[in-house]
Structures are given as C-alpha cells and as structure tokens.
Amino acid sequence: EQDERFTSVEAEGLLRESGVQPSRDRASVDETAAMLILQRFVAS
C-alpha cells in the first residue's frame, strides 16, 4: 500500500526547484505527484 498523503507537497517542491510555479500549473503538480506514486510502487 502506497502512502499518498504528502506527494502533492513533494511534487510542488520538485516543481519549484525546476522553476515552475505550482500555484499556476496545478496539472503539473498532479502529474508529478502521480509520477512519484508510480515510481515508489514500482520500486517496492
């Protein structure tokens, strides 16, 4: 079972590091969070 509680917060941080404003691009936050969840699932 994957813990998804903080993936959006983590995704926002990753996007900020790459120069994207998460508040202006919600779709990118959701896509990045989904990517993080999938990566963790595959790695487990």
Distance bins in CASP14 RR format, pairs under 12 A and 6 or more apart:
PFRMAT RR
TARGET T0000
AUTHOR 0000-0000-0000
RMODE 2
METHOD distances of the structure
MODEL  1
1 37 0 0 0 0 0 1 0 0 0 0 0
1 40 0 0 0 0 0 1 0 0 0 0 0
1 41 0 0 0 0 1 0 0 0 0 0 0
1 44 0 0 0 0 1 0 0 0 0 0 0
2 33 0 0 0 0 0 1 0 0 0 0 0
2 34 0 0 0 0 0 1 0 0 0 0 0
2 36 0 0 0 0 1 0 0 0 0 0 0
2 37 1 0 1 0 0 0 0 0 0 0 0
2 38 0 0 0 0 1 0 0 0 0 0 0
2 39 0 0 0 0 0 1 0 0 0 0 0
2 40 1 0 1 0 0 0 0 0 0 0 0
2 41 1 0 1 0 0 0 0 0 0 0 0
2 42 0 0 0 0 0 1 0 0 0 0 0
2 43 0 0 0 0 0 1 0 0 0 0 0
2 44 1 0 0 1 0 0 0 0 0 0 0
3 10 0 0 0 0 0 1 0 0 0 0 0
3 36 0 0 0 0 0 1 0 0 0 0 0
3 37 0 0 0 0 1 0 0 0 0 0 0
3 40 0 0 0 0 1 0 0 0 0 0 0
3 41 0 0 0 0 0 1 0 0 0 0 0
3 44 0 0 0 0 0 1 0 0 0 0 0
4 10 0 0 0 0 0 1 0 0 0 0 0
4 11 0 0 0 0 0 1 0 0 0 0 0
4 30 0 0 0 0 0 1 0 0 0 0 0
4 33 1 0 0 1 0 0 0 0 0 0 0
4 34 0 0 0 0 1 0 0 0 0 0 0
4 36 0 0 0 0 1 0 0 0 0 0 0
4 37 1 0 1 0 0 0 0 0 0 0 0
4 38 0 0 0 0 0 1 0 0 0 0 0
4 40 0 0 0 0 1 0 0 0 0 0 0
4 41 0 0 0 0 0 1 0 0 0 0 0
5 33 0 0 0 0 0 1 0 0 0 0 0
5 36 0 0 0 0 0 1 0 0 0 0 0
5 37 0 0 0 0 0 1 0 0 0 0 0
6 12 0 0 0 0 0 1 0 0 0 0 0
6 13 0 0 0 0 0 1 0 0 0 0 0
6 33 0 0 0 0 1 0 0 0 0 0 0
6 36 0 0 0 0 1 0 0 0 0 0 0
6 37 0 0 0 0 0 1 0 0 0 0 0
6 40 0 0 0 0 0 1 0 0 0 0 0
7 13 0 0 0 0 0 1 0 0 0 0 0
7 14 0 0 0 0 0 1 0 0 0 0 0
7 29 0 0 0 0 1 0 0 0 0 0 0
7 30 0 0 0 0 1 0 0 0 0 0 0
7 31 0 0 0 0 0 1 0 0 0 0 0
7 32 0 0 0 0 1 0 0 0 0 0 0
7 33 1 0 1 0 0 0 0 0 0 0 0
7 34 0 0 0 0 1 0 0 0 0 0 0
7 35 0 0 0 0 1 0 0 0 0 0 0
7 36 1 0 1 0 0 0 0 0 0 0 0
7 37 1 0 1 0 0 0 0 0 0 0 0
7 38 0 0 0 0 0 1 0 0 0 0 0
7 39 0 0 0 0 0 1 0 0 0 0 0
7 40 0 0 0 0 1 0 0 0 0 0 0
7 41 0 0 0 0 0 1 0 0 0 0 0
8 14 0 0 0 0 0 1 0 0 0 0 0
8 15 0 0 0 0 0 1 0 0 0 0 0
8 22 0 0 0 0 1 0 0 0 0 0 0
8 26 0 0 0 0 1 0 0 0 0 0 0
8 28 0 0 0 0 0 1 0 0 0 0 0
8 29 1 0 1 0 0 0 0 0 0 0 0
8 30 1 0 0 1 0 0 0 0 0 0 0
8 31 0 0 0 0 0 1 0 0 0 0 0
8 32 0 0 0 0 1 0 0 0 0 0 0
8 33 1 0 1 0 0 0 0 0 0 0 0
8 34 0 0 0 0 1 0 0 0 0 0 0
8 35 0 0 0 0 0 1 0 0 0 0 0
8 36 0 0 0 0 1 0 0 0 0 0 0
8 37 0 0 0 0 0 1 0 0 0 0 0
9 15 0 0 0 0 0 1 0 0 0 0 0
9 16 0 0 0 0 0 1 0 0 0 0 0
9 22 0 0 0 0 1 0 0 0 0 0 0
9 29 0 0 0 0 1 0 0 0 0 0 0
9 32 0 0 0 0 0 1 0 0 0 0 0
9 33 0 0 0 0 1 0 0 0 0 0 0
9 36 0 0 0 0 0 1 0 0 0 0 0
10 16 0 0 0 0 0 1 0 0 0 0 0
10 17 0 0 0 0 0 1 0 0 0 0 0
10 22 0 0 0 0 0 1 0 0 0 0 0
10 29 0 0 0 0 1 0 0 0 0 0 0
10 32 0 0 0 0 1 0 0 0 0 0 0
10 33 1 0 0 1 0 0 0 0 0 0 0
10 34 0 0 0 0 0 1 0 0 0 0 0
10 35 0 0 0 0 0 1 0 0 0 0 0
10 36 1 0 0 1 0 0 0 0 0 0 0
10 37 0 0 0 0 0 1 0 0 0 0 0
10 39 0 0 0 0 0 1 0 0 0 0 0
10 40 0 0 0 0 0 1 0 0 0 0 0
11 17 0 0 0 0 0 1 0 0 0 0 0
11 18 0 0 0 0 0 1 0 0 0 0 0
11 20 0 0 0 0 0 1 0 0 0 0 0
11 22 1 0 0 1 0 0 0 0 0 0 0
11 25 0 0 0 0 0 1 0 0 0 0 0
11 26 0 0 0 0 0 1 0 0 0 0 0
11 27 0 0 0 0 0 1 0 0 0 0 0
11 28 0 0 0 0 1 0 0 0 0 0 0
11 29 1 0 1 0 0 0 0 0 0 0 0
11 30 1 0 0 1 0 0 0 0 0 0 0
11 31 0 0 0 0 1 0 0 0 0 0 0
11 32 1 1 0 0 0 0 0 0 0 0 0
11 33 1 0 1 0 0 0 0 0 0 0 0
11 34 0 0 0 0 1 0 0 0 0 0 0
11 35 1 0 0 1 0 0 0 0 0 0 0
11 36 1 0 0 1 0 0 0 0 0 0 0
11 37 0 0 0 0 1 0 0 0 0 0 0
11 39 0 0 0 0 0 1 0 0 0 0 0
12 18 0 0 0 0 0 1 0 0 0 0 0
12 19 0 0 0 0 0 1 0 0 0 0 0
12 20 0 0 0 0 1 0 0 0 0 0 0
12 21 0 0 0 0 1 0 0 0 0 0 0
12 22 1 0 1 0 0 0 0 0 0 0 0
12 23 0 0 0 0 1 0 0 0 0 0 0
12 24 0 0 0 0 0 1 0 0 0 0 0
12 25 0 0 0 0 0 1 0 0 0 0 0
12 26 0 0 0 0 1 0 0 0 0 0 0
12 28 0 0 0 0 1 0 0 0 0 0 0
12 29 1 0 1 0 0 0 0 0 0 0 0
12 30 0 0 0 0 0 1 0 0 0 0 0
12 32 0 0 0 0 1 0 0 0 0 0 0
12 33 0 0 0 0 1 0 0 0 0 0 0
12 36 0 0 0 0 0 1 0 0 0 0 0
13 19 0 0 0 0 1 0 0 0 0 0 0
13 20 0 0 0 0 1 0 0 0 0 0 0
13 21 0 0 0 0 0 1 0 0 0 0 0
13 22 1 0 0 1 0 0 0 0 0 0 0
13 23 0 0 0 0 0 1 0 0 0 0 0
13 28 0 0 0 0 0 1 0 0 0 0 0
13 29 0 0 0 0 1 0 0 0 0 0 0
13 32 0 0 0 0 1 0 0 0 0 0 0
13 33 0 0 0 0 0 1 0 0 0 0 0
13 36 0 0 0 0 0 1 0 0 0 0 0
14 20 0 0 0 0 1 0 0 0 0 0 0
14 22 0 0 0 0 1 0 0 0 0 0 0
14 28 0 0 0 0 1 0 0 0 0 0 0
14 29 0 0 0 0 1 0 0 0 0 0 0
14 31 0 0 0 0 0 1 0 0 0 0 0
14 32 1 0 1 0 0 0 0 0 0 0 0
14 33 0 0 0 0 1 0 0 0 0 0 0
14 35 0 0 0 0 1 0 0 0 0 0 0
14 36 0 0 0 0 1 0 0 0 0 0 0
14 39 0 0 0 0 0 1 0 0 0 0 0
15 21 1 0 0 1 0 0 0 0 0 0 0
15 22 1 0 1 0 0 0 0 0 0 0 0
15 23 0 0 0 0 1 0 0 0 0 0 0
15 24 0 0 0 0 0 1 0 0 0 0 0
15 25 1 0 0 1 0 0 0 0 0 0 0
15 26 0 0 0 0 0 1 0 0 0 0 0
15 27 0 0 0 0 0 1 0 0 0 0 0
15 28 1 0 1 0 0 0 0 0 0 0 0
15 29 1 0 0 1 0 0 0 0 0 0 0
15 30 0 0 0 0 0 1 0 0 0 0 0
15 31 0 0 0 0 1 0 0 0 0 0 0
15 32 1 0 0 1 0 0 0 0 0 0 0
15 33 0 0 0 0 1 0 0 0 0 0 0
15 35 0 0 0 0 0 1 0 0 0 0 0
15 36 0 0 0 0 0 1 0 0 0 0 0
16 22 1 0 0 1 0 0 0 0 0 0 0
16 23 0 0 0 0 1 0 0 0 0 0 0
16 24 0 0 0 0 0 1 0 0 0 0 0
16 25 0 0 0 0 0 1 0 0 0 0 0
16 28 0 0 0 0 0 1 0 0 0 0 0
16 29 0 0 0 0 0 1 0 0 0 0 0
16 32 0 0 0 0 0 1 0 0 0 0 0
17 32 0 0 0 0 0 1 0 0 0 0 0
18 25 0 0 0 0 0 1 0 0 0 0 0
18 28 0 0 0 0 1 0 0 0 0 0 0
18 32 0 0 0 0 1 0 0 0 0 0 0
19 25 0 0 0 0 0 1 0 0 0 0 0
19 28 0 0 0 0 0 1 0 0 0 0 0
20 26 0 0 0 0 0 1 0 0 0 0 0
20 27 0 0 0 0 0 1 0 0 0 0 0
20 28 1 0 1 0 0 0 0 0 0 0 0
20 29 0 0 0 0 1 0 0 0 0 0 0
20 31 0 0 0 0 0 1 0 0 0 0 0
20 32 0 0 0 0 1 0 0 0 0 0 0
21 28 0 0 0 0 1 0 0 0 0 0 0
21 29 0 0 0 0 0 1 0 0 0 0 0
22 28 1 0 0 1 0 0 0 0 0 0 0
22 29 1 0 1 0 0 0 0 0 0 0 0
22 30 0 0 0 0 0 1 0 0 0 0 0
22 31 0 0 0 0 0 1 0 0 0 0 0
22 32 0 0 0 0 1 0 0 0 0 0 0
22 33 0 0 0 0 0 1 0 0 0 0 0
23 29 0 0 0 0 1 0 0 0 0 0 0
25 31 0 0 0 0 1 0 0 0 0 0 0
25 32 0 0 0 0 1 0 0 0 0 0 0
26 32 0 0 0 0 0 1 0 0 0 0 0
26 33 0 0 0 0 0 1 0 0 0 0 0
27 33 0 0 0 0 0 1 0 0 0 0 0
27 34 0 0 0 0 0 1 0 0 0 0 0
28 34 0 0 0 0 0 1 0 0 0 0 0
28 35 0 0 0 0 0 1 0 0 0 0 0
29 35 0 0 0 0 0 1 0 0 0 0 0
29 36 0 0 0 0 0 1 0 0 0 0 0
30 36 0 0 0 0 0 1 0 0 0 0 0
30 37 0 0 0 0 0 1 0 0 0 0 0
31 37 0 0 0 0 0 1 0 0 0 0 0
31 38 0 0 0 0 0 1 0 0 0 0 0
32 38 0 0 0 0 0 1 0 0 0 0 0
32 39 0 0 0 0 0 1 0 0 0 0 0
33 39 0 0 0 0 0 1 0 0 0 0 0
33 40 0 0 0 0 0 1 0 0 0 0 0
34 40 0 0 0 0 0 1 0 0 0 0 0
34 41 0 0 0 0 0 1 0 0 0 0 0
35 41 0 0 0 0 0 1 0 0 0 0 0
35 42 0 0 0 0 0 1 0 0 0 0 0
36 42 0 0 0 0 0 1 0 0 0 0 0
36 43 0 0 0 0 0 1 0 0 0 0 0
37 43 0 0 0 0 0 1 0 0 0 0 0
37 44 0 0 0 0 0 1 0 0 0 0 0
38 44 0 0 0 0 0 1 0 0 0 0 0
END
